[in-house]
Amino acid sequence: MTVVAVHGIWNRQSGVTPAEAAELLAVRWSDKLAAGYRDAGLTDPAPRLATAYYAHLLDDQSQGADDLETLTPAEQAWAWEWMLQAGVPAEAAQGPVTYPLQEGLDWLARHWDPGARTVGRIMTALLREVYVYLTRPGVRDRCRQIVMDAIDATGARVVVAHSLGSVVAYEALCAHPDRKIDLLLTLGSPLGLTGAVFDSLVPEPVDGRGVRPGGVGRWVNIADPGDLVALPAELGGRFPVDLHDTAHLGKVDFHTLGGYLSSGLTAAALHPYS
């Protein structure tokens, strides 16, 4: 069995072609998935991974500095939506824009395991890459097509989508209900994040609920409760997911795809289809 893996933020591979980048990531993540199978006590070999690589389309602007001051006004507004859903008190949003952002970042650093620097890098990377994807129609279409091309080229009927990749894969599969996918496995997904993501989805949510991709047989969503990208918990109850599960990845791997693939929960979700 081949599984198409759709990557998330922080996956730009420099100095190689997109095809080479896809292969590099597939090799890297295959070792992690094998570890996940062992963690689940499974003796079967892990399935082959094929990466849908689109990071090269999120231009250099999305790969820039991680300082709060470098965010555009629109990105700053999205940052506050994200911070509020992460638990930052609403009263912290008063005052000049960049000041409360830093105050909110400090609050998160005090209440979450990662340090302020890590939180800032996650937030700026997420906001920049999500903003590029959601506000540039040409980029959005090409990213979605890369996912479908990977599915068609491999004949895969299982899609694992992480972080921003869960947004790309969701929209791609919604646009192609004729493609039959046995399992959609979303990991560390921000699909339910209002303001920045949920309200910008295509197709548009109806009465506060996102639709289910027509060709998907089963949808499983896994998130670490300490994952600052996977907000709100359980996608906010806004999607018809068949199963939500909670992984505990630790302080280092709380949002990496490698961390999720190394979890026995991921292996357990994939195993019935291998």
Backbone hydrogen bonds, N-H to C=O, Kabsch-Sander energy under -0.5 kcal/mol:
donor,donor_aa,acceptor,acceptor_aa,energy
3,V,48,R,-3.2
4,V,158,V,-2.1
5,A,3,V,-0.6
5,A,50,A,-2.6
6,V,4,V,-0.5
6,V,160,V,-3.1
7,H,5,A,-0.7
7,H,52,A,-0.8
14,S,12,R,-0.6
16,V,13,Q,-0.6
21,A,17,T,-2.8
22,A,18,P,-2.4
23,E,19,A,-1.8
24,L,20,E,-2.6
25,L,21,A,-2.4
26,A,22,A,-2.0
27,V,23,E,-2.4
28,R,24,L,-2.2
29,W,25,L,-2.7
30,S,26,A,-1.8
31,D,27,V,-1.2
32,K,28,R,-0.9
33,L,29,W,-2.6
34,A,30,S,-2.3
35,A,31,D,-1.7
36,G,32,K,-1.8
37,Y,33,L,-2.2
38,R,34,A,-1.9
39,D,35,A,-2.4
40,A,36,G,-1.7
41,G,38,R,-1.4
42,L,37,Y,-2.8
48,R,1,M,-1.9
50,A,3,V,-2.5
52,A,5,A,-2.7
53,Y,51,T,-1.0
54,Y,52,A,-0.6
57,L,54,Y,-2.3
58,L,55,A,-1.2
59,D,57,L,-1.4
62,S,59,D,-1.8
63,Q,60,D,-1.3
64,G,61,Q,-1.2
70,T,67,D,-1.4
71,L,68,L,-1.8
76,Q,72,T,-2.7
77,A,73,P,-2.0
78,W,74,A,-1.9
79,A,75,E,-2.3
80,W,76,Q,-1.8
81,E,77,A,-1.6
82,W,78,W,-2.4
83,M,79,A,-2.7
84,L,80,W,-2.6
85,Q,81,E,-1.7
86,A,82,W,-1.2
87,G,84,L,-1.1
88,V,83,M,-2.4
92,A,89,P,-1.7
93,A,90,A,-2.0
94,Q,91,E,-1.2
101,L,97,V,-1.6
102,Q,98,T,-1.8
103,E,99,Y,-2.2
104,G,100,P,-3.2
105,L,101,L,-2.4
106,D,102,Q,-2.5
107,W,103,E,-2.1
108,L,104,G,-2.3
109,A,105,L,-2.3
110,R,106,D,-1.5
111,H,107,W,-1.5
112,W,108,L,-2.1
119,V,115,G,-2.5
120,G,116,A,-2.7
121,R,117,R,-2.1
122,I,118,T,-2.4
123,M,119,V,-2.7
124,T,120,G,-2.5
125,A,121,R,-2.3
126,L,122,I,-2.7
127,L,123,M,-2.8
128,R,124,T,-2.5
129,E,125,A,-2.3
130,V,126,L,-2.8
131,Y,127,L,-2.5
132,V,128,R,-2.4
133,Y,129,E,-2.3
134,L,130,V,-2.9
135,T,131,Y,-1.8
136,R,132,V,-1.0
140,R,136,R,-2.6
141,D,137,P,-2.6
142,R,138,G,-2.0
143,C,139,V,-2.6
144,R,140,R,-2.2
145,Q,141,D,-2.1
146,I,142,R,-2.0
147,V,143,C,-1.5
148,M,144,R,-1.9
149,D,145,Q,-2.9
150,A,146,I,-2.1
151,I,147,V,-2.0
152,D,148,M,-2.7
153,A,149,D,-2.7
154,T,150,A,-1.6
155,G,151,I,-1.9
156,A,151,I,-0.8
157,R,2,T,-0.5
158,V,2,T,-0.5
159,V,183,L,-2.5
160,V,4,V,-2.9
161,A,159,V,-0.5
161,A,185,L,-2.7
162,H,6,V,-2.6
163,S,187,L,-2.3
165,G,162,H,-2.1
166,S,163,S,-1.8
167,V,163,S,-0.7
167,V,164,L,-1.0
168,V,164,L,-2.0
169,A,165,G,-2.9
170,Y,166,S,-2.0
171,E,167,V,-2.4
172,A,168,V,-2.4
173,L,169,A,-2.8
174,C,170,Y,-2.3
175,A,171,E,-1.8
176,H,172,A,-0.6
176,H,173,L,-0.7
179,R,176,H,-1.9
180,K,178,D,-0.6
181,I,179,R,-0.7
181,I,215,G,-2.3
182,D,157,R,-1.7
182,D,180,K,-0.5
183,L,157,R,-1.6
184,L,218,R,-2.7
185,L,159,V,-3.0
185,L,183,L,-0.6
186,T,184,L,-0.6
186,T,220,V,-2.4
187,L,161,A,-2.6
188,G,222,I,-2.3
193,L,190,P,-2.2
194,T,192,G,-0.8
196,A,194,T,-1.8
197,V,193,L,-2.0
198,F,193,L,-2.7
200,S,197,V,-2.1
201,L,198,F,-1.2
206,V,209,R,-2.7
207,D,205,P,-0.5
209,R,206,V,-1.2
210,G,238,R,-3.4
216,V,213,P,-1.6
217,G,181,I,-3.3
218,R,182,D,-0.8
220,V,184,L,-2.4
221,N,243,L,-2.8
222,I,186,T,-2.8
223,A,245,D,-1.8
227,D,224,D,-2.4
228,L,226,G,-0.8
231,L,229,V,-2.3
235,L,232,P,-1.2
236,G,233,A,-1.9
237,G,234,E,-2.4
238,R,235,L,-1.6
241,V,239,F,-2.2
242,D,219,W,-1.7
243,L,219,W,-1.4
245,D,221,N,-2.6
247,A,223,A,-1.7
247,A,245,D,-0.5
249,L,247,A,-0.5
253,D,249,L,-0.5
260,Y,256,T,-1.7
261,L,257,L,-3.0
262,S,258,G,-1.7
263,S,260,Y,-1.3
266,T,263,S,-0.6
267,A,263,S,-1.5
268,A,264,G,-2.6
269,A,265,L,-1.8
270,L,266,T,-1.9
271,H,267,A,-2.7
273,Y,270,L,-2.2
274,S,271,H,-1.6
